[in-house]
Amino acid sequence: MVAERIALVAKYKQVLCITHLPQIACMADVHLYIAKNSVGESTCHAGASAYGT
């Protein structure tokens, strides 16, 4: 039910949803992989398409 509601909103607006739930993730058109790395006091993050494009 939640995934269907998010999909309905996404028809008219841009939606960014952060989830580990496959029931919600399966409704997405695009998946992104976000990584966070920390070394000492320095932290960095990177993002990429999960499809390699």
N, C-alpha and C positions, 0 to 999 in steps of 0.2 A: 504494500500500500504506500509506503513512504517513497519508494523508488518511482512509482507511477506519478505521484504528486510532484516530485522533482522534475521528472520528464515533462509534465504538463507545463510547469513554470518555464522550463528551458525552451519551449516552443516560442516564447515571446521575449525572454530575457537571457542574458548570459549567466550561467550557473557554474560556480566552482565549488565542488564538494570533495572534502577530504574524508576518506572512509577506508576501512579494512573489510567492510562487509561485501561479499560477492553479490548479494541480492541487489545492492544499490549500484555497485560498480558496473554490473552487466548492462545497465541502461544507458551508459555513457557512449557518446560518439567518439570521444578522444580520451586517451589515458596518458597521464604524465608520470614519470618516475622522478622523485625528488630525493636527493641524498644530502645529508648533513654530516660534515666531518669536523672534528675538533682535534687540534694539536696544541698542547699547552694551553695558553690563554686565547689562542686564535681559533675562530670558528668560521667555516665557509660552507656554502651550499651550492648545489648545482641541480639543474632540471633538464630533462630530455624527454622526447616522445617515447612512449613504451613500444612504439612500432618501428623505431629506428629511423624516422623521417624528420 
